[in-house]
Amino acid sequence: MVSITRTRPREYELPEEDLDEGFDMTVPYISINGKNKGIPTAIPGIDADDVSYSPSTSERRGSGGKATMKVVAASFMKAMDRNYMDGTKDSIWRRYKRQDRDIDYLYRNGVLTTTSVKKMKPVDVHNLLMYRRSLNVSDAEMVHEMSALANIFKFVGNTAYEVALREYPQLKVSATHVRLPSLEPEECRAIIDKAATIKDGDWFNMVRYAVVVFAFCSGLRSKELRLCDVNCIRMKEGTWTVEVRHPKGEGKYGEVREAPIHPDAYPFLTRYFAARAQHVRETLSTTHALFLGSVCTDGYLATNTVRAYADYVSKDLDIDVDLRKCRRTYGQRLIDLKVPVSVVSVVMGHKSTRTTEQHYARVRAQTAIDDVSKTFENMASMEQEYTDSQLPKGFELRREAPGNGV
C-alpha cells in the first residue's frame, strides 16, 4: 500500500475550493437600522488571506481581546485537529473567520454588545443569527452555521447559545435533505461517445475524460479518485473493480472497499491505460497515480485539478458534470439495474442504506409503480388459477353473509 505523506503543516493555507456548498467568503454586509454602512471588502486588522490558527490579539478592535471568535476558534480547531478530516477543517475554519468578521461588523453598528464569545448574551446570539437569515441564507447553510456556533459556545463554557434557542424558538431550523440529481442516461452516453473520439496521442483530453468516465462508472468520491493507483484496478473473469485504499481521502476514516466498475467504461479506459503507460515512459515518471497532471511526480492530482478536469468536460459538452453528480449517477444506475439498495450501499462505502437512499439513489417512482402493478397482476392470475383448479366441480361460491341462509 502506498503511504500518503502530509505535504502541509498544521497551520496551513486553506483552498477556496474546499468551502461548503453555498458558503460565500465575500458576504454582502447589509444596512442595519436603516444606516447603510457600505460593503467592506476588508476589515482593518483581519487579513482575509490569514489562514493560520494563530490570530494576533493585538490586532483586535472595539471591545475585542482574547475571547474574540477568531481567537477562540483557533484554540478550538487546535483542540479538535485530530477529529476532523483536512477538507472539513478547512471549511470550518473559514466559517469561523467569516463569523468573526460578522461579529465585528455587527458590534460596530451597535447590534451586538460585545465581540467576546465568553461575554455574549442570548440577545447577541439572536441578533447574530437573525443577521445571517436576513441575507437569505438557506436552511441547510444555517444548520452548519448554528452547529459551528454551538461548538464554540460550549467550548468556552458560555450557555448563551442554549438559552437563546429556548428564549427564541424561531431561531431553530431544520434542513431538508434533497438528493442532488444524477446525470441522465443520454448525458452519460454523450460523455462516453465523445471520449471514444479522442485520439490516443491527445494526452490531456484523454486524462480529462478518463477522470469523468471513471467517476460515474466507479462511484468514487473525488478524493478517493485522485488517490487511486494504477495497481488498484483489478481485472478478473471479464469484470473490473477498483480497490479504494484511501476511503474519503487521506487519513484513517472509513473502511477500505472494492467497487465494481461499470462495463460502459471498459473500452475507453483500455485505451487510457495504454496512453498513460506511454505518457509515463515519455516523461520518465515513476508515479503510480492512476490519473496524472501536467507535471508528473510521485504525487497525485490536486483536488483543484480533478475539479478542473470535470469543468473542462462540462464546457466541452455543455453538460453539468459535477463529481458529486457522478457519484450519485453510479448509485442510481445500479438501482435502475435492480441491484438491491443494500448492495449499492456497500459498494459505495456507506454505513447504512439510509445514507444511500436519502442522499444518493433510490428506486425511481415510475419503476416502483410498474413493479407494484406487476405484483397486482400476478396476484389476480394466482387467484383465478386457484378458483379454477381448487374448487370442486359444480361448487357455487356463496356470497351470502353467515346466518342469512334459510
C-alpha positions, 0 to 999 in steps of 0.5 A, a space after each residue: 500500500 502506498 503511504 500518503 505523506 502530509 505535504 502541509 503543516 498544521 497551520 496551513 493555507 486553506 483552498 477556496 475550493 474546499 468551502 461548503 456548498 453555498 458558503 460565500 467568503 465575500 458576504 454582502 454586509 447589509 444596512 442595519 437600522 436603516 444606516 447603510 454602512 457600505 460593503 467592506 471588502 476588508 476589515 482593518 486588522 483581519 487579513 482575509 488571506 490569514 489562514 493560520 490558527 494563530 490570530 494576533 490579539 493585538 490586532 483586535 478592535 472595539 471591545 475585542 481581546 482574547 475571547 474574540 471568535 477568531 481567537 477562540 476558534 483557533 484554540 478550538 480547531 487546535 483542540 479538535 485537529 485530530 477529529 476532523 478530516 483536512 477538507 472539513 477543517 478547512 471549511 470550518 475554519 473559514 466559517 469561523 473567520 467569516 463569523 468573526 468578521 460578522 461579529 465585528 461588523 455587527 458590534 460596530 453598528 451597535 447590534 451586538 454588545 460585545 465581540 467576546 464569545 465568553 461575554 455574549 448574551 442570548 440577545 447577541 446570539 439572536 441578533 447574530 443569527 437573525 443577521 445571517 437569515 436576513 441575507 437569505 441564507 438557506 436552511 441547510 447553510 444555517 444548520 452548519 452555521 448554528 452547529 459551528 456556533 454551538 461548538 464554540 459556545 460550549 467550548 468556552 463554557 458560555 450557555 448563551 447559545 442554549 438559552 437563546 434557542 429556548 428564549 427564541 424558538 424561531 431561531 431553530 431550523 431544520 434542513 431538508 435533505 434533497 438528493 442532488 440529481 444524477 446525470 441522465 442516461 443520454 448525458 452519460 452516453 454523450 460523455 462516453 461517445 465523445 471520449 471514444 473520439 479522442 485520439 490516443 496521442 491527445 494526452 490531456 483530453 484523454 486524462 480529462 475524460 478518463 477522470 469523468 468516465 471513471 467517476 460515474 462508472 466507479 462511484 468514487 468520491 473525488 478524493 478517493 479518485 485522485 488517490 487511486 493507483 494504477 495497481 488498484 484496478 483489478 481485472 478478473 473473469 471479464 469484470 473490473 473493480 477498483 480497490 479504494 485504499 484511501 476511503 474519503 481521502 487521506 487519513 484513517 476514516 472509513 473502511 477500505 472497499 472494492 467497487 465494481 466498475 461499470 462495463 460502459 467504461 471498459 473500452 475507453 479506459 483500455 485505451 487510457 491505460 495504454 496512453 498513460 503507460 506511454 505518457 509515463 515512459 515519455 516523461 520518465 515518471 515513476 508515479 503510480 497515480 492512476 490519473 496524472 497532471 501536467 507535471 508528473 511526480 510521485 504525487 497525485 492530482 490536486 483536488 483543484 485539478 480533478 475539479 478542473 478536469 470535470 469543468 473542462 468536460 462540462 464546457 466541452 459538452 455543455 453538460 453539468 458534470 459535477 463529481 458529486 453528480 457522478 457519484 450519485 449517477 453510479 448509485 442510481 444506475 445500479 438501482 435502475 439495474 435492480 441491484 438491491 439498495 443494500 448492495 449499492 450501499 456497500 459498494 459505495 462505502 456507506 454505513 447504512 442504506 439510509 445514507 444511500 437512499 436519502 442522499 444518493 439513489 433510490 428506486 425511481 417512482 415510475 419503476 416502483 409503480 410498474 413493479 407494484 402493478 406487476 405484483 397486482 397482476 400476478 396476484 389476480 392470475 394466482 387467484 383465478 388459477 386457484 378458483 379454477 383448479 381448487 374448487 370442486 366441480 359444480 361448487 357455487 361460491 356463496 356470497 351470502 353473509 353467515 346466518 342469512 341462509 334459510 
